[in-house]
Amino acid sequence: MSWHHVATLEEFANSEVIEIEVGERRVAVYCVEGAYFAIDNICTHQFALLSDGYIDGGCVECPLHQALFDIRTGKVLEGPTDKNLETYEVKLEDGSVSVSIPE
């Protein structure tokens, strides 16, 4: 695992979600009620970017077929998929948001 810079806390002031790509992995980092969470950015049903989805509280809805995922845990809450998203550790340090992503 290695840590990857996502954004500064100031950059998150203007956005609820920021997407990063590390190798072939796409990750969405969310700020939910002042806490930061990172999940796979690709829906487990079909290819769609969850960072383009509708965010409501701690959930994100896929923009393609409306699968609903818990941002905090990656768990699917409503179909059409039953496969959870991978989650990643997030750390805040010196005003920077970073994510731990497997190599």
N, C-alpha and C positions, 0 to 999 in steps of 0.2 A: 504494500500500500504506500502511496505517496500523496502528499498534500498539494493541492492546486489552488492557486488564487482565483477567486470568483469575481469579487468586486470590493469596493470600500463600503462602509456603512452609509456614507453619504450617497453613493449611487443607488442603494436600496431605498433611500428616502423617496425616490421618484418611481419606484417599481415594486410590485409584489413578487415578481419572479424574474430571474436572470438565468439564461441558458449558457452552458459551457460545453465544449467538446474536448475530450481527452482521448486521443487516438480515435478509435471507432465508437467510443462510448459517448452518448449524449445525456447530459444531466441537467435537471431543472432545480434551481435553488430558490426556495420560497421563504418569504418573511411572513409569518402568521402570528399576529398579536405580539410582535416583538421577539419572537423566537424564530430560529432559522432551521430549515429542513431541506434535505436533498434527496431526490428520487430520480429514477430513470425518466427521461423526457419523452420516451416513445411508448405509446399505448400498447398494452399487451394483447389487444384484440387485432388491430391492424395498424399500419404505419400512420401515425398522426402525432404531431408535437403537442404534448400536454401543456407546454408553456404558452400555446395559443388558445388553451381551453378557458372555460369560465371558472373563476375562483369564487367560492362562497365559504367564508369562514375557514375551516381547516380542510376543505375538500376542493378537488379540481375535477371538472367534467371534460371528458375528451370532446374535442370539437367535431369529430367525425361521426361517432355512433353513440355518444352520450354515456359511455362507461364512466362511473364515478369512483374516484380513489381518495383515500384519506392521505393527505399530504404528510402527516406526522409519521405514519406507519407504512405507507405504501400499499395497504390492504385495499382490495377492490370492495366497494360497498354496493354497487349495482352493475349488472351485466351490460353488454353482452359477453364479457369475459369473466373467467373465474380465476385468472392468474394475477397474483399480486406483483407490484413493482419492487424492484431492488431499491434499498435505501442506503444512504451514505452518511458517514459521520461528518459533522460540520463543526468548525471551531472559529471563534472570534478572537483576534489578537491584534492589538495596536490599530484598531479601526479598520481591520481587514477581515473579510469573510473567506474562508478556505474550506475545501472539501477533500476528504480522503477517498481516493479512487484506486481500486486494485489495478495493477499493471498487467 
